[in-house]
C-alpha cells in the first residue's frame, strides 16, 4: 500500500518535473533568439524606418518652401512699398 502511494505521488509529480526540465533546456535558445531579435532589424522595420525618414524629409522641404515663399512675398511687398514711396 505504501509503495502504491509513493508510486502515485511520483506519477503526479513527474509531469511537473518534465515540463520544468523542458523549460530549463529551452531557456538558453530562447535567450539567444531574443537577443538576436533585439540586435537585428527586420526588413519590415527597416522599411518602416525609411518611410519615416522620407516623410520627415518631405516635411522639412515643405516647411523650407513655405518659409521661402513667405520671404519672397515680404520682399515683393517691400519693393512695392518702396516704389510707392518714391512717387
Secondary structure, 3 states (H helix, E strand, C coil): CHHHHHHHHHHHHHHHHHHHHHHHHHHHHHHHHHHHHHHCCCHHHHHHHHHHHHHHHHHHHHHHHHHHHHHHHHHHHHHHHHHHHHC
